[in-house]
């Protein structure tokens, strides 16, 4: 995009609602409770063909140093530094508050072009606030309603001067840009891992569990290869998720898994492969994503070899349908083994995109059925005629047979042999059985 816009303001003035309006998607979590957004997140904005990058930020608050609120404010300042223009939002219903005046002074000192936006101004409800907004010294205010889509034409005219005349295409190529979702239970070190990979404090971290609420996507280059890293909220046991906000956060994490290519499941070496870890791993497999297991806090492990052996044995027991998942010991805090983690992600991504020719498949099928003859069902021998690949991402196949009742245990056998024959560890393999039509059936009915 030709320019970048950062949306800033105190909590609960409608920044995330405006972000969602500009991006055209429910990217950011929205709730009546102040302070929902904690990290800044970026998306592609568009108003009537005017394209730009837009950043949603945490609410600006006065807070003591080393508190969570202070760290959130520092993240917002980093986002403003990244942007070409800052859009400061105030609440048109509440009017100009003292904290708005304070932060207007703060953002003015950053010497960035500024647009003052008065939100929640539907139906002319913000006339008083509009008149009062001039004293902030940020120029003529733009009245909008992010929730109802009012005032977008005026916002277009305010943003248009920052656009370049170049026709810049910034569409993601899903065939070349790998998307990696970092998932796991709360407080296992997902955000610390992302920051260490990036080499900067891009997302908030701290001892408090559940700091991350939105799924935060960050573009990154690893050894000259583009990818997108997605930090997600911690996923607790479903029965323990009671608040509306946490339900929204978990739903956002689930969507991140659905749209990712590779999922890095982060587990805590101090409490490895608990029941919730197993549940998340099974979910990743069900969604058909490639998976890498990252064992964080490796520096706390006393007997590494015995520990790894136990992990592999546990995986074989709880997730036999996806054999060969890479297990990478890491330390998000020190950066240990992160290069290996990224290389494993690229390796399983390549496997996830595997395509096998029909000739190769049918030579495999002939050998597999010779080694282990298909069982009889209802006193009738099953005949597997041929096999084709339906799609990749994950590798999916159609098996043509004289019966659609091929037992699950025999399909598992075929999947296991296929993994060995075509070297396909760590990725789900789908086989769908399709019954051949009898070409003589209609003739026999005449």
C-alpha positions as CSV (number, residue, x, y, z in Angstrom):
1,X,0.0,0.0,0.0
2,X,1.1,3.6,-0.6
3,X,0.8,4.8,3.0
4,X,0.1,3.6,6.5
5,X,-2.4,5.0,9.0
6,X,-2.3,4.4,12.8
7,X,-5.5,4.7,14.8
8,X,-4.9,5.9,18.3
9,X,-6.9,7.3,21.2
10,X,-8.0,6.5,24.8
11,X,-9.7,3.2,25.5
12,X,-13.3,2.5,24.3
13,X,-13.6,5.3,21.8
14,X,-14.2,2.9,18.9
15,X,-10.7,2.4,17.4
16,X,-11.2,-1.3,16.7
17,X,-14.7,-0.8,15.3
18,X,-13.2,1.8,12.9
19,X,-10.4,-0.6,12.1
20,X,-12.9,-3.3,11.2
21,X,-14.9,-0.8,9.1
22,X,-11.8,0.2,7.1
23,X,-10.5,-3.3,6.5
24,X,-14.0,-4.7,5.7
25,X,-13.6,-7.6,8.1
26,X,-14.0,-8.4,11.8
27,X,-10.2,-8.4,12.3
28,X,-10.2,-6.9,15.7
29,X,-12.1,-7.9,18.8
30,X,-14.8,-5.4,19.9
31,X,-16.4,-5.2,23.3
32,X,-17.9,-2.6,25.6
33,X,-15.2,-3.3,28.2
34,X,-12.3,-0.8,27.9
35,X,-8.9,-2.0,27.0
36,X,-9.8,-5.0,24.8
37,X,-7.0,-4.3,22.3
38,X,-3.5,-4.7,23.8
39,X,-1.2,-5.2,20.9
40,X,-1.2,-3.2,17.6
41,X,-2.3,-5.1,14.5
42,X,-2.2,-4.2,10.8
43,X,-4.6,-4.8,8.0
44,X,-5.4,-3.5,4.4
45,X,-7.8,-0.6,4.5
46,X,-10.0,0.7,1.7
47,X,-12.4,3.6,1.3
48,X,-14.0,3.9,-2.1
49,X,-10.9,2.5,-3.9
50,X,-8.4,4.5,-1.8
51,X,-6.0,1.7,-0.5
52,X,-3.7,2.0,2.6
53,X,-2.4,0.0,5.5
54,X,-4.2,0.6,8.8
55,X,-2.9,-0.1,12.3
56,X,-5.2,-0.7,15.3
57,X,-3.6,0.2,18.6
58,X,-4.2,-0.2,22.3
59,X,-5.9,2.6,24.2
60,X,-3.6,5.4,25.4
61,X,-3.6,5.5,29.2
62,X,-1.5,7.2,31.9
63,X,0.1,4.5,34.0
64,X,3.1,3.8,36.1
65,X,6.3,2.4,34.5
66,X,6.5,-1.4,34.2
67,X,2.7,-1.9,34.4
68,X,0.8,-3.6,31.7
69,X,-0.9,-0.4,30.7
70,X,2.5,1.4,30.3
71,X,3.7,-1.5,28.1
72,X,0.6,-1.1,26.0
73,X,1.2,2.6,25.6
74,X,4.8,1.9,24.4
75,X,3.4,-0.5,21.8
76,X,1.1,2.3,20.6
77,X,4.0,4.7,20.3
78,X,5.9,2.1,18.2
79,X,2.9,1.9,15.9
80,X,2.8,5.7,15.5
81,X,6.4,5.6,14.5
82,X,5.6,3.0,11.8
83,X,2.8,5.1,10.4
84,X,2.8,7.9,7.8
85,X,-0.3,9.5,9.3
86,X,-1.9,9.2,12.8
87,X,-5.7,9.2,13.2
88,X,-6.6,10.3,16.7
89,X,-10.1,9.2,17.7
90,X,-12.3,10.7,20.4
91,X,-15.8,9.8,21.6
92,X,-18.4,12.2,20.2
93,X,-20.9,11.3,22.9
94,X,-18.6,11.8,25.8
95,X,-16.9,14.9,24.3
96,X,-13.3,16.0,24.8
97,X,-12.0,14.5,28.1
98,X,-8.9,15.7,30.0
99,X,-7.1,12.5,29.0
100,X,-7.8,13.4,25.3
101,X,-6.0,16.7,25.8
102,X,-3.1,15.0,27.5
103,X,-2.5,12.5,24.7
104,X,-3.1,15.1,22.0
105,X,0.0,16.8,23.4
106,X,1.8,13.5,23.4
107,X,1.1,12.6,19.7
108,X,1.8,16.2,18.6
109,X,5.4,15.9,20.0
110,X,5.9,12.8,17.7
111,X,5.6,15.2,14.7
112,X,3.5,13.0,12.5
113,X,0.7,14.2,10.2
114,X,-2.5,14.0,12.2
115,X,-6.2,13.6,11.5
116,X,-8.7,14.2,14.4
117,X,-11.7,11.9,14.2
118,X,-14.8,12.3,16.3
119,X,-16.5,8.9,16.4
120,X,-20.0,7.9,17.5
121,X,-21.4,11.0,15.8
122,X,-24.4,9.3,14.1
123,X,-27.4,11.5,13.6
124,X,-25.6,14.7,14.6
125,X,-25.2,13.6,18.2
126,X,-21.6,15.0,18.4
127,X,-22.2,18.7,17.5
128,X,-21.0,19.9,20.9
129,X,-17.9,17.6,20.8
130,X,-17.1,18.8,17.3
131,X,-17.0,22.4,18.3
132,X,-15.0,21.5,21.4
133,X,-12.5,19.3,19.5
134,X,-10.8,22.4,17.8
135,X,-9.1,23.2,21.1
136,X,-7.0,20.0,20.8
137,X,-5.0,21.8,18.2
138,X,-5.1,19.0,15.7
139,X,-6.9,20.7,12.9
140,X,-10.5,20.3,11.6
141,X,-12.2,17.3,13.1
142,X,-13.9,14.6,10.9
143,X,-17.2,13.4,12.3
144,X,-17.9,9.7,11.7
145,X,-19.8,6.7,13.0
146,X,-17.6,3.7,12.6
147,X,-20.4,1.4,13.7
148,X,-22.9,2.7,11.1
149,X,-20.5,3.7,8.3
150,X,-21.4,7.4,8.4
151,X,-18.8,10.0,7.5
152,X,-16.6,7.7,5.3
153,X,-16.7,10.2,2.4
154,X,-15.2,12.9,4.7
155,X,-12.6,10.5,6.0
156,X,-11.7,9.7,2.4
157,X,-11.0,13.3,1.6
158,X,-8.9,13.7,4.8
159,X,-6.7,10.6,3.9
160,X,-6.5,11.2,0.1
161,X,-3.6,13.7,0.3
162,X,-1.3,11.1,1.8
163,X,-1.8,8.6,-1.1
164,X,0.8,8.3,-3.9
165,X,-0.1,8.2,-7.5
166,X,1.7,4.9,-8.1
167,X,-0.4,1.9,-8.7
168,X,0.9,-0.4,-5.9
169,X,-0.3,-3.9,-5.7
170,X,0.2,-5.5,-2.3
171,X,-2.0,-8.6,-2.6
172,X,-0.6,-11.6,-0.8
173,X,0.4,-14.5,-3.0
174,X,-0.9,-17.6,-1.1
175,X,1.4,-19.8,-3.1
176,X,4.6,-18.1,-2.0
177,X,3.8,-16.5,1.4
178,X,3.7,-19.1,4.2
179,X,1.4,-18.3,7.1
180,X,2.5,-19.7,10.5
181,X,0.1,-19.6,13.5
182,X,1.7,-19.8,16.9
183,X,-0.8,-21.5,19.3
184,X,-0.9,-23.1,22.7
185,X,-2.2,-22.8,26.2
186,X,-2.1,-19.5,28.0
187,X,1.3,-18.3,29.3
188,X,3.5,-21.0,27.5
189,X,5.6,-18.2,25.9
190,X,3.9,-17.7,22.5
191,X,4.4,-13.9,22.4
192,X,7.9,-14.1,23.8
193,X,8.7,-16.6,21.0
194,X,7.3,-14.2,18.3
195,X,9.3,-11.2,19.7
196,X,12.5,-13.2,19.8
197,X,12.0,-14.4,16.1
198,X,11.4,-10.8,15.0
199,X,14.2,-9.4,17.2
200,X,11.9,-6.6,18.6
201,X,9.2,-6.2,21.2
202,X,6.4,-6.4,18.6
203,X,3.7,-7.9,21.0
204,X,3.1,-7.5,24.7
205,X,4.6,-10.0,27.1
206,X,4.7,-10.3,30.8
207,X,4.0,-12.7,33.7
208,X,0.3,-12.1,33.5
209,X,-1.6,-14.9,31.8
210,X,-3.9,-14.0,28.9
211,X,-2.2,-10.7,27.8
212,X,-2.7,-11.5,24.1
213,X,-6.4,-11.2,23.1
214,X,-6.4,-10.6,19.3
215,X,-4.6,-12.8,16.8
216,X,-1.7,-10.5,15.7
217,X,-0.2,-11.1,12.2
218,X,3.3,-9.8,11.4
219,X,5.1,-10.1,8.1
220,X,8.6,-11.4,8.3
221,X,11.5,-12.5,6.0
222,X,13.5,-15.6,7.0
223,X,16.6,-16.3,4.9
224,X,15.1,-14.3,2.0
225,X,11.7,-16.1,2.1
226,X,8.6,-14.1,3.0
227,X,6.2,-15.4,5.6
228,X,3.5,-14.2,8.0
229,X,3.7,-15.0,11.7
230,X,0.5,-15.0,13.7
231,X,0.5,-14.7,17.5
232,X,-2.7,-16.0,19.1
233,X,-4.5,-15.9,22.4
234,X,-4.0,-18.8,24.8
235,X,-6.6,-21.6,24.4
236,X,-7.9,-23.0,27.7
237,X,-10.2,-25.9,28.3
238,X,-13.7,-25.0,26.9
239,X,-15.4,-25.4,30.2
240,X,-13.0,-22.8,31.8
241,X,-13.8,-20.2,29.1
242,X,-16.7,-18.2,30.7
243,X,-16.4,-14.5,29.7
244,X,-17.6,-13.1,26.4
245,X,-14.2,-11.5,25.8
246,X,-12.2,-14.8,26.2
247,X,-14.7,-16.6,24.0
248,X,-14.0,-14.0,21.3
249,X,-10.3,-14.4,21.8
250,X,-10.4,-18.2,21.5
251,X,-12.6,-17.9,18.4
252,X,-10.0,-15.6,16.9
253,X,-7.3,-18.2,17.6
254,X,-9.4,-20.9,16.0
255,X,-9.8,-18.8,12.9
256,X,-6.0,-18.3,12.8
257,X,-5.6,-22.1,12.7
258,X,-8.1,-22.5,9.9
259,X,-6.3,-19.9,7.7
260,X,-2.7,-20.9,8.6
261,X,-0.6,-23.1,6.5
262,X,1.7,-24.3,9.3
263,X,0.8,-24.3,13.0
264,X,3.5,-24.2,15.7
265,X,2.0,-25.7,18.8
266,X,4.0,-24.3,21.8
267,X,4.1,-26.4,24.9
268,X,5.7,-25.7,28.3
269,X,8.7,-28.0,29.1
270,X,7.6,-27.7,32.8
271,X,4.2,-29.2,32.0
272,X,4.5,-30.9,28.6
273,X,1.6,-32.4,26.6
274,X,-1.2,-31.8,29.1
275,X,-4.7,-32.8,28.1
276,X,-5.4,-29.3,26.6
277,X,-2.2,-29.6,24.5
278,X,-3.5,-32.9,23.1
279,X,-6.9,-31.3,22.3
280,X,-5.3,-28.4,20.4
281,X,-3.0,-30.8,18.5
282,X,-6.1,-32.9,17.5
283,X,-7.9,-29.7,16.4
284,X,-4.9,-28.7,14.2
285,X,-5.0,-32.2,12.5
286,X,-8.8,-31.9,12.0
287,X,-8.3,-28.6,10.2
288,X,-5.7,-30.2,7.9
289,X,-2.8,-27.9,8.9
290,X,0.9,-28.9,8.9
291,X,2.2,-29.0,12.5
292,X,5.5,-28.4,14.4
293,X,5.7,-29.0,18.1
294,X,7.9,-26.4,19.9
295,X,8.9,-27.3,23.5
296,X,9.6,-24.0,25.1
297,X,11.7,-23.3,28.2
298,X,14.1,-26.0,27.3
299,X,16.7,-24.6,29.6
300,X,14.6,-26.0,32.5
301,X,14.9,-29.6,31.4
302,X,17.3,-31.8,33.4
303,X,17.5,-34.9,31.1
304,X,16.9,-33.8,27.5
305,X,17.2,-37.2,25.8
306,X,14.8,-38.9,28.2
307,X,12.4,-35.9,27.9
308,X,12.3,-36.0,24.1
309,X,11.8,-39.8,24.1
310,X,8.8,-39.4,26.4
311,X,7.4,-36.7,24.1
312,X,7.6,-38.8,21.0
313,X,6.0,-41.8,22.8
314,X,3.2,-39.6,24.0
315,X,2.6,-38.2,20.5
316,X,2.5,-41.7,19.1
317,X,-0.2,-42.5,21.6
318,X,-2.4,-39.4,21.5
319,X,-2.0,-38.4,17.8
320,X,-1.2,-41.6,15.8
321,X,-3.0,-40.1,12.7
322,X,-0.2,-37.6,12.2
323,X,3.1,-39.5,12.6
324,X,6.4,-37.8,12.4
325,X,5.5,-34.4,13.8
326,X,8.8,-32.5,14.3
327,X,9.6,-31.8,17.9
328,X,11.9,-28.8,18.3
329,X,13.3,-27.9,21.8
330,X,13.5,-24.1,22.0
331,X,13.8,-21.2,24.4
332,X,11.8,-18.1,23.4
333,X,13.6,-16.1,26.1
334,X,17.2,-16.9,24.9
335,X,16.5,-17.6,21.3
336,X,17.9,-21.2,21.4
337,X,17.1,-23.3,18.3
338,X,14.7,-20.7,16.7
339,X,16.5,-21.1,13.3
340,X,15.9,-24.8,13.4
341,X,12.2,-24.2,14.3
342,X,11.8,-21.9,11.2
343,X,13.5,-24.4,9.0
344,X,11.2,-27.2,10.2
345,X,8.2,-25.0,9.4
346,X,9.4,-24.6,5.8
347,X,10.1,-28.3,5.5
348,X,6.6,-29.3,6.6
349,X,5.1,-26.6,4.5
350,X,6.7,-28.1,1.5
351,X,5.3,-31.6,2.5
352,X,1.9,-30.0,3.0
353,X,2.0,-28.9,-0.7
354,X,3.0,-32.3,-2.0
355,X,1.5,-33.5,-5.3
356,X,1.8,-37.1,-6.5
357,X,1.2,-38.3,-10.0
358,X,-1.6,-40.8,-10.7
359,X,0.9,-43.3,-12.0
360,X,2.9,-43.1,-8.8
361,X,-0.3,-43.5,-6.7
362,X,-1.5,-46.6,-8.6
363,X,1.9,-48.3,-8.4
364,X,1.8,-47.6,-4.6
365,X,-1.8,-48.9,-4.4
366,X,-0.9,-52.1,-6.2
367,X,2.0,-52.8,-3.9
368,X,0.0,-52.0,-0.8
369,X,-2.9,-54.2,-1.7
370,X,-0.6,-57.1,-2.6
371,X,1.2,-56.7,0.8
372,X,-2.1,-56.5,2.7
373,X,-5.2,-57.7,0.8
374,X,-8.4,-55.6,1.4
375,X,-10.8,-57.3,3.8
376,X,-14.2,-58.8,3.0
377,X,-17.3,-56.8,3.9
378,X,-20.7,-58.5,4.0
379,X,-19.1,-61.7,2.5
380,X,-17.9,-59.7,-0.5
381,X,-14.2,-58.9,-1.3
382,X,-13.4,-55.2,-1.6
383,X,-11.6,-54.3,-4.8
384,X,-9.6,-51.1,-4.9
385,X,-9.5,-50.1,-8.5
386,X,-7.4,-46.9,-8.7
387,X,-6.4,-43.7,-6.9
388,X,-6.0,-40.0,-7.9
389,X,-5.0,-36.9,-6.0
390,X,-7.8,-34.5,-5.5
391,X,-5.8,-31.6,-4.0
392,X,-2.8,-30.6,-1.9
393,X,-2.7,-28.4,1.3
394,X,-3.1,-31.0,2.8
395,X,-2.6,-34.0,0.4
396,X,-6.0,-35.4,-0.3
397,X,-6.9,-38.4,-2.5
398,X,-9.9,-40.2,-4.0
399,X,-9.8,-44.0,-3.9
400,X,-12.2,-45.7,-6.4
401,X,-13.6,-49.0,-5.2
402,X,-16.4,-51.5,-5.9
403,X,-17.7,-50.6,-2.4
404,X,-17.9,-47.4,-0.4
405,X,-17.6,-49.4,2.9
406,X,-13.8,-49.6,3.1
407,X,-13.1,-50.2,6.8
408,X,-11.3,-47.4,8.7
409,X,-8.5,-49.6,9.8
410,X,-7.6,-50.4,6.2
411,X,-7.6,-46.7,5.3
412,X,-5.3,-46.1,8.2
413,X,-3.0,-48.8,6.8
414,X,-3.0,-47.1,3.4
415,X,-2.2,-43.8,5.0
416,X,0.7,-45.2,7.0
417,X,2.2,-47.0,4.0
418,X,1.8,-43.8,2.0
419,X,3.7,-41.8,4.6
420,X,6.6,-44.2,4.3
421,X,6.5,-44.5,0.5
422,X,6.3,-40.8,-0.3
423,X,8.0,-39.4,2.8
424,X,5.1,-37.5,4.2
425,X,5.5,-37.1,8.0
426,X,3.9,-34.3,10.0
427,X,1.0,-33.5,7.6
428,X,-2.6,-34.8,7.6
429,X,-3.4,-37.2,4.7
430,X,-7.0,-37.4,3.5
431,X,-8.4,-40.4,1.6
432,X,-12.0,-40.3,0.4
433,X,-13.6,-43.5,-1.0
434,X,-15.8,-43.3,-4.0
435,X,-17.8,-46.2,-5.4
436,X,-17.4,-47.1,-9.1
437,X,-20.6,-47.1,-11.0
438,X,-21.5,-50.4,-12.7
439,X,-21.6,-49.7,-16.4
440,X,-24.0,-52.7,-16.9
441,X,-26.4,-51.7,-14.2
442,X,-28.9,-49.9,-16.4
443,X,-28.7,-52.6,-19.1
444,X,-29.6,-55.3,-16.6
445,X,-32.7,-53.4,-15.5
446,X,-34.1,-53.3,-19.1
